[in-house]
Structure formats: structure tokens, C-alpha cells
């Protein structure tokens, strides 16, 4: 049985513009072409997995709740282009 592959994408600087420690949903800005690339990879049968190091949580710059708010904004912006993420993980 053949299983679909997956692509692992970093969030900051790959899908959204890297602005340092992002804690506000309004600060989320997509990298040009990111939604189209995600849609293309999905159409090829690949699962899209976002991985991101969020040291700002451990440093007390923002909370896990803030992180989830930023991710919800990311999902919404991608959804406007019918691009979806299958899973997201942070450390």
C-alpha cells in the first residue's frame, strides 16, 4: 500500500513573514506565493505539516493562547485561497 507523503514547512519566514515574536493575529502577513504553493502540494496528495519554534512562549513574551490566536489567523488567511494545513506543531 502506498501512503501519501508529507511536507514539513516552517511557519515564520516560509508561510508568514518573519516579524520576530508574533503574538497578535493582526501581525500575520502571508509570504507571497505561500497559499498557491500549499495548494499545489496538497493537490499532489501531500499532507501539509507546519512546524515552528516558538521560544517566545518559554521566554514569557506571549502565551500559548496568543500562539493559537496567531495560528487561527493563519488558517483564515490561507482559507481565503482554499489552502489548508493538515497539522501544526510547535515547541
Buried (B, 14 or more C-beta within 10 A) or exposed (E): EEEEEBBEBEBBEBBBBEEEBBBEBEBBEBBEEBBEBBBEBBEEEBBBBBBBEBEBBEEEBBEEEBBEBBBEBBBEBBEEEEBEBEEBEBE
